[in-house]
Amino acid sequence: MPTQHRAIQSRQALIRSAAETFLEKGVPAAGMVEISRRARLSKGALYFHFTSKDDLTLAVRDAALATLQEIEDGFLRSPKPLSFAVRDFAAELFGRVQSDAVLRAGLRLRPETAPGLEIHPLEQRWYALFLDKAVTCGTGGPVGTADGPAGPRHSDAEPRRTAQLLTSMVVGLLHLGAADRTWWDQEAVTGLWALLPGAPGRVAAGCIPAPAQAAAG
């Protein structure tokens, strides 16, 4: 295996190990020796790639934001009006958050636990993203209606309110799912979208999977 490829693999293993350790213990309690052992690499190899825990934390943050940007780019490429594009964005986001420890850990980082980090608040980030989509592709009529052709609709007179509502839903589900991952299930996400005002054939609340009583592990 070429040396450069091994170095890339080692760096990725350390970032993943750090993310898993941050999720289990929090950033302050995570030790560099523990992180290197979890990655099955020497402490020397860890310090070859990262000079400090702050440096490693920044790498987790950057890797998470790169994945988040990839998901957001997919949202921007969607030809669907806002409400349907956000529904698909939420399903993709929560699926990736569940399967990717680096993304999950990165989204939990806060300035108080990782000094020097200045992650743009997700609420503002996604509101701006959704509002731009509302302007360019339309809101899609009353939020929650069946998929239709893209393009401005009569209901686009208040795109800001629609973007605010959908941002609140995505951010709320992100926080709820941190304690109970059933909130992130695709069936639950699409079921909630079907309950929004104006959705034809709205489903009964009982058709949506109930969140678990205990936090998911």
Residue frames relative to the residue before (quaternion, step in Angstrom):
aa qw qx qy qz dx dy dz
M 1.0000 0.0000 0.0000 0.0000 0.00 0.00 0.00
P 0.4938 -0.6684 0.4578 0.3160 3.64 -0.75 0.95
T 0.6094 -0.5927 0.3940 0.3494 3.55 -1.10 0.79
Q 0.6560 0.5222 -0.3207 0.4405 3.59 0.93 -0.88
H 0.6499 0.5099 -0.3205 0.4636 3.58 0.99 -0.81
R 0.6346 0.5193 -0.3291 0.4683 3.60 1.02 -0.78
A 0.6429 0.5256 -0.3262 0.4517 3.57 0.98 -0.80
I 0.6421 0.5131 -0.3207 0.4708 3.59 0.99 -0.81
Q 0.6529 0.5113 -0.3092 0.4655 3.58 0.96 -0.87
S 0.6521 0.5133 -0.3170 0.4592 3.58 0.97 -0.86
R 0.6484 0.5154 -0.3195 0.4602 3.58 0.93 -0.86
Q 0.6685 0.4944 -0.3022 0.4662 3.59 0.91 -0.90
A 0.6366 0.5255 -0.3293 0.4584 3.59 1.04 -0.78
L 0.6597 0.5034 -0.3087 0.4648 3.59 0.98 -0.77
I 0.6331 0.5170 -0.3286 0.4732 3.59 1.01 -0.77
R 0.6639 0.4924 -0.3022 0.4747 3.58 0.95 -0.88
S 0.6443 0.5188 -0.3152 0.4652 3.59 0.99 -0.84
A 0.6468 0.5108 -0.3203 0.4671 3.58 0.96 -0.83
A 0.6467 0.5234 -0.3233 0.4509 3.58 0.93 -0.88
E 0.6655 0.5002 -0.3055 0.4622 3.59 0.90 -0.89
T 0.6633 0.4952 -0.3010 0.4735 3.57 1.02 -0.81
F 0.6196 0.5339 -0.3367 0.4666 3.59 1.03 -0.76
L 0.6595 0.5131 -0.3100 0.4536 3.58 0.97 -0.86
E 0.6982 0.4783 -0.2691 0.4597 3.57 1.00 -0.80
K 0.8417 0.2146 -0.0512 0.4927 3.56 0.83 -1.02
G 0.4856 -0.6145 0.4683 0.4090 3.56 1.18 -0.45
V 0.6375 -0.5647 0.3647 0.3764 3.57 -1.16 0.55
P 0.6768 0.5092 -0.3385 0.4100 3.67 0.72 -0.88
A 0.7413 0.4241 -0.2352 0.4641 3.61 0.96 -0.82
A 0.5386 0.6292 -0.4080 0.3842 3.61 1.22 -0.19
G 0.2113 -0.8001 0.5534 0.0951 3.57 -0.78 1.06
M 0.5668 -0.6208 0.4248 0.3360 3.56 -1.07 0.72
V 0.6294 0.5277 -0.3418 0.4567 3.60 1.00 -0.75
E 0.6486 0.5147 -0.3112 0.4665 3.57 0.95 -0.87
I 0.6467 0.5232 -0.3167 0.4558 3.58 0.97 -0.85
S 0.6739 0.4844 -0.3027 0.4687 3.59 0.90 -0.86
R 0.6483 0.5106 -0.3249 0.4620 3.61 0.98 -0.76
R 0.6340 0.5261 -0.3308 0.4603 3.59 0.96 -0.81
A 0.6961 0.4492 -0.2600 0.4961 3.58 1.06 -0.74
R 0.3655 -0.7461 0.4673 0.3023 3.59 1.35 -0.16
L 0.5303 0.5660 -0.4275 0.4643 3.50 0.98 0.99
S 0.5657 -0.6057 0.4382 0.3480 3.55 -1.20 0.47
K 0.6262 -0.5215 0.4156 0.4039 3.53 -1.28 0.36
G 0.6100 0.5603 -0.3410 0.4446 3.56 1.11 -0.69
A 0.6438 0.5134 -0.3180 0.4699 3.56 1.02 -0.82
L 0.6203 0.5413 -0.3455 0.4504 3.57 1.04 -0.77
Y 0.7331 0.4272 -0.2477 0.4677 3.58 0.81 -1.00
F 0.5178 0.5974 -0.4240 0.4419 3.57 1.26 -0.15
H 0.7422 0.3929 -0.2082 0.5014 3.58 1.04 -0.82
F 0.8148 0.1277 -0.0266 0.5649 3.59 0.99 -0.82
T 0.3851 -0.7665 0.4725 0.2023 3.55 -0.71 1.08
S 0.8016 0.0267 0.0177 0.5970 3.60 1.19 -0.48
K 0.6519 -0.4911 0.3842 0.4316 3.57 -1.30 0.11
D 0.5970 0.5484 -0.3696 0.4542 3.58 1.08 -0.62
D 0.6368 0.5246 -0.3181 0.4670 3.57 1.01 -0.82
L 0.6672 0.4909 -0.2900 0.4793 3.57 0.98 -0.86
T 0.6281 0.5322 -0.3301 0.4618 3.58 1.04 -0.75
L 0.6286 0.5253 -0.3235 0.4735 3.57 1.04 -0.77
A 0.6409 0.5250 -0.3221 0.4581 3.57 1.05 -0.76
V 0.6184 0.5153 -0.3369 0.4884 3.59 1.06 -0.72
R 0.6413 0.5284 -0.3140 0.4593 3.57 0.96 -0.91
D 0.6949 0.4847 -0.2813 0.4505 3.57 0.82 -1.00
A 0.6463 0.5095 -0.3230 0.4673 3.60 1.00 -0.79
A 0.6459 0.5141 -0.3174 0.4667 3.60 1.01 -0.81
L 0.6751 0.4904 -0.2979 0.4636 3.57 0.92 -0.88
A 0.6065 0.5434 -0.3579 0.4570 3.60 1.10 -0.61
T 0.6544 0.4900 -0.3060 0.4879 3.58 1.00 -0.80
L 0.6380 0.5242 -0.3203 0.4642 3.56 0.98 -0.85
Q 0.6422 0.5231 -0.3203 0.4597 3.58 0.99 -0.82
E 0.6176 0.5474 -0.3321 0.4567 3.57 1.06 -0.76
I 0.6651 0.4870 -0.2957 0.4828 3.59 0.97 -0.87
E 0.6578 0.5068 -0.3054 0.4660 3.58 0.98 -0.82
D 0.6189 0.5371 -0.3438 0.4586 3.59 1.05 -0.72
G 0.6279 0.5270 -0.3274 0.4699 3.57 1.07 -0.74
F 0.6194 0.5363 -0.3233 0.4735 3.55 1.08 -0.77
L 0.6812 0.4954 -0.2887 0.4552 3.59 0.89 -0.93
R 0.6700 0.4948 -0.3022 0.4635 3.60 1.10 -0.62
S 0.5227 0.6567 -0.4141 0.3523 3.58 1.20 -0.39
P 0.3550 -0.7443 0.5210 0.2202 3.63 -0.87 0.88
K 0.5166 0.6716 -0.4047 0.3438 3.58 1.28 -0.17
P 0.5745 -0.5592 0.4584 0.3836 3.59 -1.20 0.46
L 0.7781 -0.4381 0.2151 0.3954 3.50 -1.31 0.49
S 0.7194 0.4766 -0.2984 0.4078 3.60 0.55 -1.10
F 0.6905 0.4629 -0.2821 0.4790 3.59 0.99 -0.80
A 0.6328 0.5229 -0.3292 0.4667 3.57 1.06 -0.72
V 0.6533 0.4978 -0.3167 0.4745 3.61 1.01 -0.76
R 0.5997 0.5509 -0.3570 0.4577 3.59 1.03 -0.72
D 0.6859 0.4653 -0.2803 0.4843 3.59 0.89 -0.93
F 0.6131 0.5495 -0.3359 0.4576 3.58 1.07 -0.76
A 0.6683 0.5033 -0.3048 0.4552 3.57 0.90 -0.94
A 0.6520 0.5143 -0.3201 0.4560 3.60 0.92 -0.87
E 0.6649 0.4907 -0.2942 0.4802 3.59 0.98 -0.88
L 0.6487 0.5331 -0.3166 0.4413 3.58 0.90 -0.92
F 0.7282 0.4398 -0.2629 0.4552 3.57 0.72 -1.04
G 0.5947 0.5483 -0.3638 0.4619 3.59 1.12 -0.57
R 0.6840 0.4726 -0.2807 0.4795 3.57 0.97 -0.89
V 0.6249 0.5401 -0.3458 0.4452 3.60 0.99 -0.77
Q 0.6587 0.5178 -0.3120 0.4479 3.58 0.98 -0.81
S 0.7681 0.3986 -0.1942 0.4620 3.57 0.93 -0.91
D 0.7405 0.3865 -0.1958 0.5138 3.61 1.20 -0.47
A 0.3107 -0.7846 0.5107 0.1642 3.57 -0.30 1.28
V 0.6203 0.5488 -0.3514 0.4365 3.60 1.05 -0.68
L 0.6545 0.4887 -0.3099 0.4866 3.58 0.95 -0.84
R 0.6547 0.5231 -0.3129 0.4470 3.58 0.91 -0.93
A 0.6859 0.4713 -0.2828 0.4769 3.58 0.92 -0.90
G 0.6472 0.5403 -0.3213 0.4313 3.57 0.96 -0.83
L 0.6717 0.4962 -0.2974 0.4627 3.57 1.01 -0.80
R 0.6706 0.4880 -0.3018 0.4702 3.60 1.22 -0.34
L 0.4971 0.6689 -0.4351 0.3409 3.60 1.19 -0.27
R 0.0577 -0.7847 0.6172 0.0003 3.53 -1.04 0.85
P 0.6444 -0.5472 0.3566 0.3977 3.62 -1.08 0.57
E 0.6645 0.5240 -0.3220 0.4245 3.60 0.98 -0.74
T 0.7238 0.3875 -0.2466 0.5149 3.61 1.17 -0.46
A 0.7640 0.1932 -0.1234 0.6031 3.56 1.26 -0.33
P 0.2444 -0.8217 0.4953 0.1409 3.60 0.25 1.26
G 0.7729 0.3478 -0.2631 0.4608 3.53 -1.02 0.85
L 0.5758 0.5825 -0.3882 0.4223 3.58 1.22 -0.26
E 0.0296 -0.7911 0.6110 -0.0051 3.55 -0.98 0.86
I 0.0339 0.8182 -0.5687 0.0773 3.56 0.54 1.21
H 0.4524 -0.6763 0.5062 0.2857 3.57 -0.79 1.02
P 0.5308 -0.6567 0.4135 0.3405 3.62 -0.70 1.02
L 0.5243 -0.6656 0.4320 0.3090 3.57 -0.87 0.96
E 0.5987 0.5756 -0.3719 0.4146 3.58 1.02 -0.73
Q 0.7009 0.4468 -0.2647 0.4890 3.58 0.89 -0.93
R 0.6273 0.5564 -0.3274 0.4355 3.56 0.99 -0.86
W 0.7437 0.4071 -0.2324 0.4767 3.58 0.79 -1.02
Y 0.5890 0.5550 -0.3839 0.4446 3.59 1.05 -0.59
A 0.6575 0.4978 -0.3077 0.4745 3.60 0.92 -0.88
L 0.6445 0.5257 -0.3126 0.4589 3.58 1.02 -0.84
F 0.7004 0.4698 -0.2705 0.4643 3.58 0.87 -0.97
L 0.6381 0.5266 -0.3329 0.4524 3.58 1.00 -0.76
D 0.6286 0.5275 -0.3322 0.4651 3.58 1.02 -0.78
K 0.6454 0.5096 -0.3118 0.4760 3.59 1.01 -0.82
A 0.6261 0.5415 -0.3385 0.4475 3.60 1.01 -0.77
V 0.6745 0.4972 -0.2893 0.4629 3.56 1.00 -0.84
T 0.7516 0.4233 -0.2190 0.4560 3.59 0.91 -0.93
C 0.8173 0.2335 -0.0976 0.5177 3.61 0.99 -0.80
G 0.5387 -0.6243 0.4148 0.3848 3.59 1.20 -0.16
T 0.5255 -0.6413 0.4633 0.3130 3.53 -1.25 0.47
G 0.4804 -0.6858 0.4330 0.3336 3.58 1.19 -0.35
G 0.6424 -0.5025 0.3409 0.4676 3.59 1.10 0.48
P 0.7808 -0.2653 0.2065 0.5266 3.61 -1.18 -0.34
V 0.5516 -0.6420 0.4144 0.3346 3.56 -0.81 0.99
G 0.7860 0.3243 -0.2492 0.4636 3.53 -0.93 0.97
T 0.5053 0.6527 -0.4440 0.3487 3.64 1.18 -0.09
A 0.6675 -0.5141 0.3498 0.4097 3.53 -1.24 0.42
D 0.6549 -0.5258 0.3677 0.3992 3.55 -1.20 0.58
G 0.0191 0.7897 -0.6119 0.0395 3.52 -0.96 0.91
P 0.7161 -0.4289 0.3002 0.4616 3.57 -1.22 -0.01
A 0.5244 -0.6378 0.4641 0.3207 3.53 -1.11 0.74
G 0.5187 0.6400 -0.4729 0.3125 3.54 -1.27 0.32
P 0.6662 -0.5241 0.3457 0.4025 3.58 -1.16 0.49
R 0.1561 -0.7699 0.6143 0.0750 3.56 -1.11 0.75
H 0.6890 -0.4606 0.3489 0.4373 3.56 -1.28 0.21
S 0.6629 0.5364 -0.3046 0.4244 3.59 1.04 -0.78
D 0.5094 0.6733 -0.4123 0.3425 3.58 1.24 -0.15
A 0.4015 0.7206 -0.4782 0.3014 3.62 1.23 0.08
E 0.7843 0.2099 -0.1255 0.5702 3.61 1.13 -0.51
P 0.0273 0.8414 -0.5390 0.0270 3.64 0.65 1.02
R 0.6006 0.5813 -0.3672 0.4080 3.59 1.08 -0.64
R 0.6601 0.5006 -0.3155 0.4628 3.58 0.94 -0.85
T 0.6439 0.5099 -0.3251 0.4687 3.57 1.01 -0.77
A 0.6531 0.5046 -0.3139 0.4693 3.59 0.96 -0.86
Q 0.6320 0.5314 -0.3277 0.4592 3.60 1.04 -0.76
L 0.6573 0.5177 -0.3093 0.4520 3.57 0.91 -0.93
L 0.7078 0.4616 -0.2687 0.4623 3.57 0.83 -0.99
T 0.6045 0.5361 -0.3545 0.4706 3.58 1.10 -0.63
S 0.6436 0.5264 -0.3177 0.4558 3.57 0.95 -0.88
M 0.6547 0.5172 -0.3167 0.4512 3.58 0.98 -0.81
V 0.6868 0.4812 -0.2954 0.4577 3.59 0.84 -0.96
V 0.6770 0.4809 -0.2952 0.4725 3.59 0.88 -0.93
G 0.6460 0.5248 -0.3211 0.4518 3.58 0.98 -0.80
L 0.6669 0.4884 -0.2987 0.4770 3.58 0.95 -0.86
L 0.6075 0.5524 -0.3558 0.4463 3.59 1.06 -0.70
H 0.6945 0.4609 -0.2782 0.4773 3.59 0.88 -0.90
L 0.6524 0.5137 -0.3229 0.4540 3.60 0.93 -0.82
G 0.6815 0.5098 -0.2882 0.4389 3.56 0.95 -0.86
A 0.5389 0.6218 -0.4112 0.3923 3.59 1.17 -0.36
A 0.7363 0.3647 -0.2130 0.5287 3.59 1.16 -0.60
D 0.7922 0.0979 -0.0145 0.6022 3.59 1.15 -0.62
R 0.2706 -0.8373 0.4540 0.1401 3.56 -0.05 1.31
T 0.4869 0.6467 -0.4609 0.3636 3.61 1.14 -0.08
W 0.5538 0.5948 -0.3922 0.4308 3.58 1.23 -0.36
W 0.6941 0.4787 -0.2687 0.4657 3.58 1.19 -0.51
D 0.4369 0.7010 -0.4675 0.3150 3.62 1.22 -0.08
Q 0.5624 -0.6289 0.4193 0.3353 3.56 -0.97 0.86
E 0.6361 0.5357 -0.3319 0.4453 3.58 1.00 -0.78
A 0.6504 0.5083 -0.3148 0.4686 3.56 1.03 -0.77
V 0.6457 0.5265 -0.3181 0.4523 3.58 0.99 -0.85
T 0.7021 0.4476 -0.2786 0.4787 3.60 0.77 -0.99
G 0.6175 0.5470 -0.3475 0.4458 3.60 1.08 -0.63
L 0.6475 0.5071 -0.3154 0.4734 3.57 1.01 -0.79
W 0.6367 0.5186 -0.3369 0.4606 3.59 0.98 -0.76
A 0.6490 0.5235 -0.3172 0.4518 3.59 1.04 -0.73
L 0.6528 0.5202 -0.3114 0.4541 3.58 1.20 -0.43
L 0.4925 0.6770 -0.4314 0.3363 3.58 1.23 -0.23
P 0.6348 -0.5487 0.3758 0.3934 3.61 -1.11 0.61
G 0.7895 0.3188 -0.2446 0.4639 3.53 -0.99 0.87
A 0.5310 0.6364 -0.4216 0.3679 3.59 1.21 -0.14
P 0.3746 -0.7225 0.5269 0.2452 3.62 -0.75 0.99
G 0.8219 0.1674 -0.1314 0.5284 3.55 -1.03 0.74
R 0.0933 0.8347 -0.5373 0.0770 3.55 1.01 0.79
V 0.4004 -0.7284 0.5078 0.2266 3.53 -0.94 0.94
A 0.5329 -0.6054 0.4777 0.3484 3.53 -1.21 0.49
A 0.6197 -0.5681 0.3853 0.3806 3.55 -1.11 0.66
G 0.6303 0.5653 -0.3349 0.4135 3.57 1.08 -0.67
C 0.6024 0.5694 -0.3586 0.4294 3.58 1.25 -0.31
I 0.6215 0.5221 -0.3452 0.4711 3.60 1.24 -0.26
P 0.5247 -0.6414 0.4480 0.3354 3.62 -0.84 0.92
A 0.3963 -0.7215 0.5162 0.2364 3.56 -0.82 1.00
P 0.5309 -0.6185 0.4661 0.3440 3.60 -1.00 0.77
A 0.5602 -0.6109 0.4430 0.3417 3.55 -1.10 0.71
Q 0.5485 -0.6212 0.4460 0.3381 3.55 -1.13 0.55
A 0.7561 0.2904 -0.1625 0.5635 3.56 1.08 -0.74
A 0.5888 -0.5775 0.4280 0.3695 3.55 -1.18 0.57
A 0.4684 -0.6663 0.5001 0.2942 3.54 -1.03 0.85
G 0.4644 -0.6934 0.4728 0.2829 3.57 -1.07 0.68
